[in-house]
Amino acid sequence: MTSAVAGNATEAAGQGSVGRPFSAFERMVAWRYLRARRKEAFISVIAGFSFVGIMLGVATLIIVMAVMNGFRTELISRILGINGHMIVQPVDGPLDNYADLAQKFSAIPGVSMALPLVEGQTLASGRAGAGTGALVRGIRPDDLTKLSEVSSNIRQGDLVGFAAGQGVLIGSRMASELGIGAGDTITLVSPEGDVTPLGVNPRVKSYPVSGVFEIGMSEYDSSIIYMPLEESQLYFNAEGIVQSIELFVSNPDAIDELRPKVEEAAGRQIFITDWRQRNQTFFSALQVERNVMFMILTLIVLVAALNIISGLIMLVKDKSSDIAILRTMGATSGSVMRIFFMTGAAIGTVGTFAGVLLGVIVCVNIESIRQFFSWVSGTVLFDPQLYFLSQLPADMNVGETVSVVVMALSLSFLATIFPAWRASRLDPVQALRYE
């Protein structure tokens, strides 16, 4: 090896290419040091572990960030798909002029839809006698048609009975729990019943199930019942009034600009809350978890970078005689430093881009992989009952992926500086004395 390097060094020196930074000679020597030799097997193993560590670290970072981005995106789209971005509630009295207010709010530029709502908690039971808590939402049939997250995801039945005011819509998970489907009857029990001399009697009433919807978010599919607005007003003793008007806007992030316009259009005292206030704790927790996961998983890449340091230090010690011969033949300390820098940087660079490729492949096939491991383990991985979503989402962000690549390359390059510097400082006389 020493004679081969010396011969190549002589040839490169004759061509005048040794003095140029990152010359063909420096790249050739760096590549020779990366290739496995029998007596350098242990060093090659360390380099291999460094490569695998960086690859897995980068891939894990990309996959985890993509899953958390997909999780957040899916939750926002589903939460804001059936819940208004702005909720208007009365302060000075019952909201009995809701039809006129909804029309005024809909005319505001930036407001795409205004839905008057009646809401109430009930106990729902099916034909098997099983019961579950439910949130009944009274909504006008025309407004439900505009609520595409529900109207476009009808799995059983249709909206005909609902539009005629003779049926309700229930979620797919609720239908499964109660053992009912489209065409069956669901019984609702409300504690806000009729007042009698003996007290308040719970109101019990049965409704035909017009259709079964599936939003894809288990919390909603298992707990929400949509009822025609007029029927819900009768059921909850709220004839002629609604509890709130939910506004859907075209740009949820610019909702503060619409507040004064909504207050002006109301012409009365109202209380306004928006989607950020209602979900602030939830989305803040998601953001904190995402940042912490990024910092923790970065340690994987850092450990792999430390492996590069140890591997290069051992390589420098093993190649001390080669370094000494190169120096005596005219190679500068900067040339030696660049050779070992390229050796370590090559491991980090190839490992990083291999990790990106692995991360992209996993993200594209994340749901198939989840189903495979669920089949192998015989358990439900990413249970919808716990994580709210029916599928495991993955949404790769270009900016985040680039930041992961830059971080991994930076750690890899920094890890090579110290061993390369030690190689450049090696005294050729001392290195050859005991050879």
VOPAGU-2260 file (C-alpha; in pm, 1 decimal, decimal comma):
REM VOPAGU-2260
SITE   aa  ch    i         X         Y         Z
SITE  MET   A    0       0,0       0,0       0,0
SITE  THR   A    1     280,8     237,9      92,8
SITE  SER   A    2     470,7     174,5    -228,3
SITE  ALA   A    3     149,8     209,5    -431,1
SITE  VAL   A    4      67,8     542,6    -272,1
SITE  ALA   A    5     428,9     654,1    -320,2
SITE  GLY   A    6     419,5     553,2    -686,1
SITE  ASN   A    7      93,3     739,9    -745,5
SITE  ALA   A    8     228,6    1036,6    -555,1
SITE  THR   A    9     536,5    1045,6    -778,0
SITE  GLU   A   10     322,4    1023,9   -1091,0
SITE  ALA   A   11      84,2    1295,2    -967,0
SITE  ALA   A   12     373,0    1514,7    -863,6
SITE  GLY   A   13     521,8    1476,9   -1209,1
SITE  GLN   A   14     193,5    1600,1   -1353,4
SITE  GLY   A   15     197,7    1899,8   -1119,0
SITE  SER   A   16    -134,3    1808,2    -955,2
SITE  VAL   A   17     -22,4    1755,7    -594,1
SITE  GLY   A   18     -23,3    2119,1    -497,0
SITE  ARG   A   19    -376,6    2193,9    -608,1
SITE  PRO   A   20    -641,5    2169,4    -331,5
SITE  PHE   A   21    -863,6    1860,9    -373,5
SITE  SER   A   22    -656,9    1748,1    -671,9
SITE  ALA   A   23    -692,7    1412,4    -844,8
SITE  PHE   A   24    -403,9    1279,7    -635,3
SITE  GLU   A   25    -570,6    1376,1    -306,1
SITE  ARG   A   26    -898,9    1221,4    -416,3
SITE  MET   A   27    -719,8     903,7    -524,5
SITE  VAL   A   28    -543,7     860,7    -189,5
SITE  ALA   A   29    -864,4     934,1       2,5
SITE  TRP   A   30   -1045,5     668,6    -201,5
SITE  ARG   A   31    -768,9     413,9    -140,4
SITE  TYR   A   32    -801,5     474,0     233,9
SITE  LEU   A   33   -1175,6     410,3     214,0
SITE  ARG   A   34   -1130,0      71,8      47,3
SITE  ALA   A   35   -1115,5    -227,8     279,4
SITE  ARG   A   36    -784,5    -409,2     328,9
SITE  ARG   A   37    -732,3    -729,1     520,1
SITE  LYS   A   38    -517,8    -574,0     790,5
SITE  GLU   A   39    -748,6    -271,2     809,5
SITE  ALA   A   40   -1065,3    -474,0     856,2
SITE  PHE   A   41   -1139,5    -329,9    1200,5
SITE  ILE   A   42   -1109,9      27,3    1071,4
SITE  SER   A   43   -1339,8     -59,8     782,1
SITE  VAL   A   44   -1595,2    -200,8    1025,9
SITE  ILE   A   45   -1593,0     126,8    1221,2
SITE  ALA   A   46   -1640,2     320,8     896,2
SITE  GLY   A   47   -1927,8      89,0     806,9
SITE  PHE   A   48   -2096,2     146,4    1142,5
SITE  SER   A   49   -2052,3     521,5    1096,3
SITE  PHE   A   50   -2215,1     501,4     753,3
SITE  VAL   A   51   -2506,8     290,1     879,7
SITE  GLY   A   52   -2551,7     513,8    1184,9
SITE  ILE   A   53   -2572,9     831,5     978,9
SITE  MET   A   54   -2801,6     666,1     725,1
SITE  LEU   A   55   -3042,6     540,3     992,8
SITE  GLY   A   56   -3027,3     866,3    1186,4
SITE  VAL   A   57   -3112,6    1077,7     882,2
SITE  ALA   A   58   -3383,5     834,6     768,4
SITE  THR   A   59   -3538,1     824,7    1117,0
SITE  LEU   A   60   -3540,0    1203,0    1140,6
SITE  ILE   A   61   -3707,5    1239,3     801,7
SITE  ILE   A   62   -3965,5     968,9     875,7
SITE  VAL   A   63   -4055,7    1100,3    1222,4
SITE  MET   A   64   -4081,2    1461,3    1103,2
SITE  ALA   A   65   -4293,4    1355,2     804,6
SITE  VAL   A   66   -4528,8    1148,6    1021,8
SITE  MET   A   67   -4569,1    1431,1    1273,6
SITE  ASN   A   68   -4630,3    1681,6     992,0
SITE  GLY   A   69   -4884,8    1447,8     837,9
SITE  PHE   A   70   -5046,0    1392,3    1175,2
SITE  ARG   A   71   -5081,3    1768,1    1231,4
SITE  THR   A   72   -5202,2    1835,6     875,4
SITE  GLU   A   73   -5463,6    1560,5     887,3
SITE  LEU   A   74   -5590,4    1668,2    1227,2
SITE  ILE   A   75   -5621,4    2031,3    1121,9
SITE  SER   A   76   -5800,0    1941,6     798,1
SITE  ARG   A   77   -6046,7    1715,5     978,5
SITE  ILE   A   78   -6100,2    1934,7    1282,4
SITE  LEU   A   79   -6151,0    2243,3    1067,6
SITE  GLY   A   80   -6340,3    2043,2     807,8
SITE  ILE   A   81   -6646,6    2000,6    1030,2
SITE  ASN   A   82   -6587,3    2274,8    1289,0
SITE  GLY   A   83   -6601,9    2642,3    1209,1
SITE  HIS   A   84   -6292,5    2859,4    1209,5
SITE  MET   A   85   -6483,9    3123,7    1406,2
SITE  ILE   A   86   -6767,0    3060,2    1653,2
SITE  VAL   A   87   -7016,2    3341,8    1721,0
SITE  GLN   A   88   -7226,1    3320,0    2039,5
SITE  PRO   A   89   -7480,4    3571,1    2175,7
SITE  VAL   A   90   -7421,9    3781,3    2486,8
SITE  ASP   A   91   -7727,5    4008,2    2517,7
SITE  GLY   A   92   -7998,3    3746,2    2457,7
SITE  PRO   A   93   -8101,8    3434,2    2266,8
SITE  LEU   A   94   -7981,4    3404,0    1909,1
SITE  ASP   A   95   -8327,0    3418,1    1750,8
SITE  ASN   A   96   -8230,8    3617,4    1439,3
SITE  TYR   A   97   -7981,1    3353,3    1330,8
SITE  ALA   A   98   -8107,5    3331,8     971,4
SITE  ASP   A   99   -8048,7    3702,9     906,2
SITE  LEU   A  100   -7711,6    3696,9    1085,1
SITE  ALA   A  101   -7595,5    3393,8     888,9
SITE  GLN   A  102   -7682,8    3571,9     566,0
SITE  LYS   A  103   -7493,9    3885,8     674,8
SITE  PHE   A  104   -7189,5    3687,8     784,0
SITE  SER   A  105   -7182,2    3495,0     455,9
SITE  ALA   A  106   -7169,0    3825,6     265,7
SITE  ILE   A  107   -6844,7    3929,3     439,5
SITE  PRO   A  108   -6545,2    3893,4     203,2
SITE  GLY   A  109   -6332,7    3603,0     323,6
SITE  VAL   A  110   -6621,4    3414,5     488,3
SITE  SER   A  111   -6714,3    3110,8     282,2
SITE  MET   A  112   -6998,1    2972,8     494,1
SITE  ALA   A  113   -7204,9    3052,1     807,5
SITE  LEU   A  114   -7377,7    2763,8     985,7
SITE  PRO   A  115   -7638,2    2814,7    1261,8
SITE  LEU   A  116   -7605,8    2526,8    1510,3
SITE  VAL   A  117   -7790,7    2367,0    1799,1
SITE  GLU   A  118   -7579,2    2130,8    2006,9
SITE  GLY   A  119   -7656,0    1899,4    2295,7
SITE  GLN   A  120   -7525,9    1591,6    2472,3
SITE  THR   A  121   -7732,4    1273,2    2456,9
SITE  LEU   A  122   -7714,1     902,2    2526,0
SITE  ALA   A  123   -7754,0     703,4    2204,2
SITE  SER   A  124   -7860,8     339,5    2195,6
SITE  GLY   A  125   -7923,7      90,3    1918,0
SITE  ARG   A  126   -8129,1    -220,1    1870,8
SITE  ALA   A  127   -7885,9    -434,3    2069,4
SITE  GLY   A  128   -7941,6    -219,0    2376,2
SITE  ALA   A  129   -7582,9     -90,1    2386,8
SITE  GLY   A  130   -7542,5     277,6    2466,5
SITE  THR   A  131   -7280,0     544,8    2404,9
SITE  GLY   A  132   -7246,4     916,3    2463,2
SITE  ALA   A  133   -7310,0    1135,0    2162,3
SITE  LEU   A  134   -7302,1    1499,6    2059,8
SITE  VAL   A  135   -7606,5    1596,2    1855,9
SITE  ARG   A  136   -7548,4    1881,9    1614,6
SITE  GLY   A  137   -7857,0    2040,8    1465,1
SITE  ILE   A  138   -7783,8    2185,0    1120,0
SITE  ARG   A  139   -7985,1    2296,1     822,1
SITE  PRO   A  140   -7992,2    2038,5     537,8
SITE  ASP   A  141   -7859,1    2289,4     284,2
SITE  ASP   A  142   -7567,9    2372,4     515,3
SITE  LEU   A  143   -7486,9    2004,6     563,7
SITE  THR   A  144   -7455,7    1965,2     186,7
SITE  LYS   A  145   -7190,5    2239,9     190,7
SITE  LEU   A  146   -7006,0    2057,8     470,0
SITE  SER   A  147   -6811,3    1839,7     228,5
SITE  GLU   A  148   -6618,5    1647,9     496,4
SITE  VAL   A  149   -6953,2    1491,0     591,5
SITE  SER   A  150   -7170,3    1501,9     279,2
SITE  SER   A  151   -6892,8    1361,9      56,0
SITE  ASN   A  152   -6813,5    1074,4     289,4
SITE  ILE   A  153   -7147,8     896,5     323,8
SITE  ARG   A  154   -7070,0     524,0     351,6
SITE  GLN   A  155   -7428,6     396,5     390,2
SITE  GLY   A  156   -7764,4     545,4     296,7
SITE  ASP   A  157   -7803,9     898,5     163,5
SITE  LEU   A  158   -7909,5    1252,6     254,5
SITE  VAL   A  159   -8266,1    1222,1     128,7
SITE  GLY   A  160   -8421,5    1140,8     464,9
SITE  PHE   A  161   -8212,0    1406,8     637,5
SITE  ALA   A  162   -8314,1    1671,2     383,7
SITE  ALA   A  163   -8679,5    1579,2     444,0
SITE  GLY   A  164   -8629,4    1625,9     817,3
SITE  GLN   A  165   -8706,7    1262,4     889,8
SITE  GLY   A  166   -8370,7    1110,5     972,2
SITE  VAL   A  167   -8028,8    1162,2    1129,1
SITE  LEU   A  168   -7671,3    1094,6    1023,9
SITE  ILE   A  169   -7434,0     901,1    1248,8
SITE  GLY   A  170   -7063,8     818,2    1230,2
SITE  SER   A  171   -6934,0     482,0    1113,3
SITE  ARG   A  172   -6777,6     390,4    1448,2
SITE  MET   A  173   -7093,9     475,5    1634,9
SITE  ALA   A  174   -7292,6     262,5    1391,8
SITE  SER   A  175   -7053,2     -26,4    1454,5
SITE  GLU   A  176   -7069,0      12,4    1832,9
SITE  LEU   A  177   -7447,9      25,8    1837,8
SITE  GLY   A  178   -7494,3    -245,3    1575,7
SITE  ILE   A  179   -7707,3     -32,3    1345,7
SITE  GLY   A  180   -7686,7     106,0     993,4
SITE  ALA   A  181   -7879,1     308,3     739,7
SITE  GLY   A  182   -8251,7     236,5     767,1
SITE  ASP   A  183   -8235,5     129,2    1131,8
SITE  THR   A  184   -8356,4     328,9    1430,6
SITE  ILE   A  185   -8145,0     504,7    1691,4
SITE  THR   A  186   -8283,5     609,4    2030,7
SITE  LEU   A  187   -8162,4     932,4    2190,4
SITE  VAL   A  188   -8198,1    1017,9    2559,4
SITE  SER   A  189   -8145,2    1381,2    2661,1
SITE  PRO   A  190   -8127,1    1497,0    3026,1
SITE  GLU   A  191   -8277,7    1829,9    2914,5
SITE  GLY   A  192   -8630,5    1697,5    2903,5
SITE  ASP   A  193   -8978,4    1807,9    3003,6
SITE  VAL   A  194   -9043,7    1977,5    3337,2
SITE  THR   A  195   -9314,6    1804,5    3542,2
SITE  PRO   A  196   -9437,5    1839,5    3901,8
SITE  LEU   A  197   -9216,4    1543,4    3984,2
SITE  GLY   A  198   -8907,4    1704,0    3829,9
SITE  VAL   A  199   -8740,7    1694,7    3492,4
SITE  ASN   A  200   -8808,6    1384,6    3289,5
SITE  PRO   A  201   -8537,6    1289,5    3039,7
SITE  ARG   A  202   -8652,7    1322,4    2681,8
SITE  VAL   A  203   -8644,7     993,3    2492,0
SITE  LYS   A  204   -8704,9     982,8    2117,9
SITE  SER   A  205   -8621,5     747,6    1832,6
SITE  TYR   A  206   -8505,5     857,7    1486,7
SITE  PRO   A  207   -8445,3     666,4    1164,5
SITE  VAL   A  208   -8083,0     658,8    1051,8
SITE  SER   A  209   -8076,1     824,1     710,9
SITE  GLY   A  210   -7704,9     771,0     648,4
SITE  VAL   A  211   -7370,3     672,1     797,8
SITE  PHE   A  212   -7067,4     897,8     738,5
SITE  GLU   A  213   -6697,3     835,4     792,3
SITE  ILE   A  214   -6472,4    1138,0     832,2
SITE  GLY   A  215   -6164,4     931,8     915,0
SITE  MET   A  216   -6116,1    1077,3    1263,0
SITE  SER   A  217   -6230,5     826,9    1521,4
SITE  GLU   A  218   -6332,7    1086,7    1780,4
SITE  TYR   A  219   -6588,2    1232,5    1540,1
SITE  ASP   A  220   -6694,7     907,5    1374,0
SITE  SER   A  221   -6782,5     762,2    1715,0
SITE  SER   A  222   -6952,4    1056,2    1884,2
SITE  ILE   A  223   -7129,6    1297,2    1646,0
SITE  ILE   A  224   -7489,9    1278,4    1527,4
SITE  TYR   A  225   -7621,6    1526,8    1271,2
SITE  MET   A  226   -7989,5    1615,2    1304,8
SITE  PRO   A  227   -8204,4    1855,5    1097,4
SITE  LEU   A  228   -8202,2    2198,0    1265,3
SITE  GLU   A  229   -8577,5    2227,3    1322,2
SITE  GLU   A  230   -8597,2    1880,4    1473,1
SITE  SER   A  231   -8302,4    1950,9    1703,4
SITE  GLN   A  232   -8470,0    2273,2    1821,1
SITE  LEU   A  233   -8778,0    2073,8    1919,1
SITE  TYR   A  234   -8574,1    1797,9    2080,2
SITE  PHE   A  235   -8366,7    2035,2    2296,2
SITE  ASN   A  236   -8653,3    2277,0    2377,1
SITE  ALA   A  237   -8489,6    2554,2    2174,0
SITE  GLU   A  238   -8768,5    2649,6    1936,2
SITE  GLY   A  239   -8674,4    2943,7    1715,7
SITE  ILE   A  240   -8320,6    2988,3    1849,3
SITE  VAL   A  241   -7971,6    2845,3    1799,9
SITE  GLN   A  242   -7677,2    2835,0    2035,8
SITE  SER   A  243   -7408,2    2956,3    1796,5
SITE  ILE   A  244   -7318,8    3038,2    1438,6
SITE  GLU   A  245   -6999,9    2882,8    1305,1
SITE  LEU   A  246   -6814,3    3068,5    1032,4
SITE  PHE   A  247   -6586,3    2901,0     779,5
SITE  VAL   A  248   -6326,0    3130,7     625,9
SITE  SER   A  249   -6106,0    3097,9     317,9
SITE  ASN   A  250   -5783,5    3174,3     507,5
SITE  PRO   A  251   -5783,4    3039,1     865,8
SITE  ASP   A  252   -5448,2    3206,4     944,5
SITE  ALA   A  253   -5589,1    3553,3     872,0
SITE  ILE   A  254   -5888,7    3516,7    1098,5
SITE  ASP   A  255   -5798,4    3817,6    1315,4
SITE  GLU   A  256   -5867,2    4049,9    1021,7
SITE  LEU   A  257   -6228,7    3927,2    1006,3
SITE  ARG   A  258   -6315,6    3983,1    1374,0
SITE  PRO   A  259   -6409,7    4354,2    1344,6
SITE  LYS   A  260   -6609,5    4288,7    1026,9
SITE  VAL   A  261   -6807,0    4010,3    1195,8
SITE  GLU   A  262   -6875,9    4225,2    1502,5
SITE  GLU   A  263   -6994,7    4509,3    1280,8
SITE  ALA   A  264   -7219,5    4282,2    1074,6
SITE  ALA   A  265   -7374,6    4131,7    1390,9
SITE  GLY   A  266   -7510,9    4464,6    1511,4
SITE  ARG   A  267   -7539,8    4326,0    1866,2
SITE  GLN   A  268   -7321,7    4203,0    2147,5
SITE  ILE   A  269   -7153,8    3877,2    2055,6
SITE  PHE   A  270   -6872,3    3662,6    2189,1
SITE  ILE   A  271   -6624,3    3529,8    1932,6
SITE  THR   A  272   -6380,5    3239,2    1967,1
SITE  ASP   A  273   -6167,2    3093,5    1689,2
SITE  TRP   A  274   -6012,2    2757,7    1606,4
SITE  ARG   A  275   -5673,4    2854,4    1751,8
SITE  GLN   A  276   -5819,4    2930,9    2092,8
SITE  ARG   A  277   -6024,0    2609,9    2102,4
SITE  ASN   A  278   -5728,9    2390,1    2000,8
SITE  GLN   A  279   -5437,7    2591,5    2139,0
SITE  THR   A  280   -5329,7    2338,2    2401,4
SITE  PHE   A  281   -5351,9    2047,3    2160,8
SITE  PHE   A  282   -5149,2    2202,8    1878,8
SITE  SER   A  283   -4896,7    2354,8    2120,7
SITE  ALA   A  284   -4836,0    2007,5    2263,2
SITE  LEU   A  285   -4786,0    1872,1    1910,6
SITE  GLN   A  286   -4530,0    2142,5    1834,4
SITE  VAL   A  287   -4336,6    2081,4    2156,7
SITE  GLU   A  288   -4333,3    1706,4    2092,8
SITE  ARG   A  289   -4211,4    1763,1    1738,2
SITE  ASN   A  290   -3922,2    1985,4    1848,8
SITE  VAL   A  291   -3818,1    1747,0    2125,4
SITE  MET   A  292   -3823,3    1449,0    1889,2
SITE  PHE   A  293   -3600,0    1638,7    1645,6
SITE  MET   A  294   -3343,8    1711,3    1916,9
SITE  ILE   A  295   -3347,8    1354,8    2050,7
SITE  LEU   A  296   -3312,2    1193,9    1708,7
SITE  THR   A  297   -3030,6    1432,7    1617,8
SITE  LEU   A  298   -2826,5    1249,8    1882,7
SITE  ILE   A  299   -2831,4     940,9    1658,2
SITE  VAL   A  300   -2653,1    1135,2    1385,7
SITE  LEU   A  301   -2416,2    1284,2    1644,0
SITE  VAL   A  302   -2317,0     938,0    1771,2
SITE  ALA   A  303   -2251,3     826,4    1413,1
SITE  ALA   A  304   -2036,4    1136,4    1359,7
SITE  LEU   A  305   -1834,6    1047,5    1671,1
SITE  ASN   A  306   -1776,4     706,0    1514,4
SITE  ILE   A  307   -1624,4     886,0    1216,8
SITE  ILE   A  308   -1381,3    1059,1    1453,5
SITE  SER   A  309   -1271,6     733,8    1615,4
SITE  GLY   A  310   -1240,0     556,9    1281,0
SITE  LEU   A  311   -1030,5     835,7    1128,3
SITE  ILE   A  312    -803,2     860,1    1432,9
SITE  MET   A  313    -730,8     488,7    1403,9
SITE  LEU   A  314    -678,9     526,4    1029,5
SITE  VAL   A  315    -431,4     810,8    1085,7
SITE  LYS   A  316    -238,8     597,5    1334,3
SITE  ASP   A  317    -234,9     302,7    1093,4
SITE  LYS   A  318    -126,0     520,3     798,3
SITE  SER   A  319     140,7     719,8     980,6
SITE  SER   A  320     419,6     575,9     763,0
SITE  ASP   A  321     223,7     657,2     446,0
SITE  ILE   A  322     170,4    1010,9     568,3
SITE  ALA   A  323     541,5    1045,6     642,1
SITE  ILE   A  324     637,1     927,5     292,1
SITE  LEU   A  325     387,9    1165,8     135,6
SITE  ARG   A  326     532,9    1453,0     334,6
SITE  THR   A  327     891,0    1367,5     238,6
SITE  MET   A  328     785,1    1356,4    -127,0
SITE  GLY   A  329     655,6    1710,9    -109,6
SITE  ALA   A  330     294,7    1680,4      -0,6
SITE  THR   A  331     202,7    1973,3     220,8
SITE  SER   A  332      32,2    1945,4     557,7
SITE  GLY   A  333    -276,6    2100,5     395,5
SITE  SER   A  334    -278,6    1824,9     133,4
SITE  VAL   A  335    -264,1    1555,7     402,2
SITE  MET   A  336    -540,6    1727,4     595,0
SITE  ARG   A  337    -762,5    1741,7     285,9
SITE  ILE   A  338    -702,3    1371,2     212,5
SITE  PHE   A  339    -834,4    1263,3     550,9
SITE  PHE   A  340   -1106,6    1524,9     542,4
SITE  MET   A  341   -1237,0    1379,2     215,9
SITE  THR   A  342   -1210,8    1028,0     359,4
SITE  GLY   A  343   -1436,4    1113,3     655,1
SITE  ALA   A  344   -1661,9    1348,4     459,7
SITE  ALA   A  345   -1729,4    1076,5     202,2
SITE  ILE   A  346   -1871,0     850,8     475,1
SITE  GLY   A  347   -2096,1    1130,0     604,1
SITE  THR   A  348   -2209,5    1244,1     259,4
SITE  VAL   A  349   -2293,7     898,7     123,6
SITE  GLY   A  350   -2458,7     803,5     454,3
SITE  THR   A  351   -2668,3    1120,7     454,5
SITE  PHE   A  352   -2804,0    1081,0     102,3
SITE  ALA   A  353   -2860,4     708,9     154,6
SITE  GLY   A  354   -3063,0     805,7     463,4
SITE  VAL   A  355   -3265,5    1054,6     257,3
SITE  LEU   A  356   -3341,4     784,9      -0,4
SITE  LEU   A  357   -3440,6     535,8     270,8
SITE  GLY   A  358   -3656,9     797,5     444,2
SITE  VAL   A  359   -3839,9     885,6     121,8
SITE  ILE   A  360   -3907,1     519,0      43,3
SITE  VAL   A  361   -4047,6     456,0     392,0
SITE  CYS   A  362   -4260,5     772,6     388,4
SITE  VAL   A  363   -4413,4     684,1      51,4
SITE  ASN   A  364   -4504,4     334,9     174,5
SITE  ILE   A  365   -4568,9     417,6     541,6
SITE  GLU   A  366   -4924,2     282,0     553,9
SITE  SER   A  367   -4830,3     -44,5     381,4
SITE  ILE   A  368   -4540,9     -86,2     623,6
SITE  ARG   A  369   -4772,9     -25,2     920,4
SITE  GLN   A  370   -5017,8    -284,6     795,5
SITE  PHE   A  371   -4736,3    -535,2     738,2
SITE  PHE   A  372   -4598,6    -500,8    1090,4
SITE  SER   A  373   -4950,5    -514,1    1232,0
SITE  TRP   A  374   -4999,5    -843,2    1047,4
SITE  VAL   A  375   -4663,7    -980,9    1163,8
SITE  SER   A  376   -4712,4    -881,5    1529,0
SITE  GLY   A  377   -5081,4    -967,0    1539,2
SITE  THR   A  378   -5156,4    -630,3    1705,7
SITE  VAL   A  379   -5299,6    -301,0    1587,3
SITE  LEU   A  380   -5015,4     -54,7    1542,5
SITE  PHE   A  381   -5121,4     311,4    1549,8
SITE  ASP   A  382   -5463,9     232,4    1695,4
SITE  PRO   A  383   -5724,3     480,8    1560,2
SITE  GLN   A  384   -5894,1     481,0    1900,8
SITE  LEU   A  385   -5581,5     637,1    2051,1
SITE  TYR   A  386   -5446,5     847,1    1763,8
SITE  PHE   A  387   -5776,1     972,4    1618,6
SITE  LEU   A  388   -5682,9     892,9    1255,3
SITE  SER   A  389   -5768,8     579,4    1060,3
SITE  GLN   A  390   -5439,5     574,6     866,0
SITE  LEU   A  391   -5079,4     662,2     945,8
SITE  PRO   A  392   -5006,9     988,3     758,8
SITE  ALA   A  393   -4669,5    1109,2     628,1
SITE  ASP   A  394   -4618,6    1457,3     485,2
SITE  MET   A  395   -4258,4    1534,7     387,8
SITE  ASN   A  396   -4166,3    1901,3     409,1
SITE  VAL   A  397   -3893,5    2012,5     167,6
SITE  GLY   A  398   -3756,7    2273,9     407,2
SITE  GLU   A  399   -3734,0    2026,7     694,5
SITE  THR   A  400   -3571,6    1761,8     476,6
SITE  VAL   A  401   -3310,0    2011,8     359,5
SITE  SER   A  402   -3242,6    2116,7     720,3
SITE  VAL   A  403   -3190,7    1750,4     818,4
SITE  VAL   A  404   -2946,1    1703,5     530,3
SITE  VAL   A  405   -2755,9    2021,4     618,5
SITE  MET   A  406   -2740,2    1922,0     985,2
SITE  ALA   A  407   -2612,2    1571,3     907,2
SITE  LEU   A  408   -2351,2    1696,4     659,9
SITE  SER   A  409   -2236,4    1967,1     901,3
SITE  LEU   A  410   -2188,6    1715,9    1185,5
SITE  SER   A  411   -2006,5    1478,1     952,5
SITE  PHE   A  412   -1772,4    1747,8     821,5
SITE  LEU   A  413   -1702,4    1881,5    1170,2
SITE  ALA   A  414   -1622,5    1530,3    1288,5
SITE  THR   A  415   -1345,6    1496,3    1028,3
SITE  ILE   A  416   -1162,6    1818,1    1113,7
SITE  PHE   A  417    -981,0    1701,6    1427,6
SITE  PRO   A  418    -850,5    1367,0    1287,7
SITE  ALA   A  419    -750,0    1538,4     962,5
SITE  TRP   A  420    -570,3    1810,4    1157,8
SITE  ARG   A  421    -382,4    1546,6    1359,6
SITE  ALA   A  422    -275,7    1376,2    1037,3
SITE  SER   A  423    -144,7    1703,5     896,8
SITE  ARG   A  424      56,5    1768,9    1213,7
SITE  LEU   A  425     229,1    1430,0    1205,4
SITE  ASP   A  426     613,1    1457,7    1211,4
SITE  PRO   A  427     749,1    1241,6     926,9
SITE  VAL   A  428    1081,9    1185,5    1105,7
SITE  GLN   A  429     909,7    1048,5    1414,1
SITE  ALA   A  430     673,5     838,1    1204,6
SITE  LEU   A  431     956,2     673,1    1005,4
SITE  ARG   A  432    1199,4     626,1    1293,7
SITE  TYR   A  433    1048,2     297,7    1406,7
SITE  GLU   A  434     938,9     166,5    1067,9
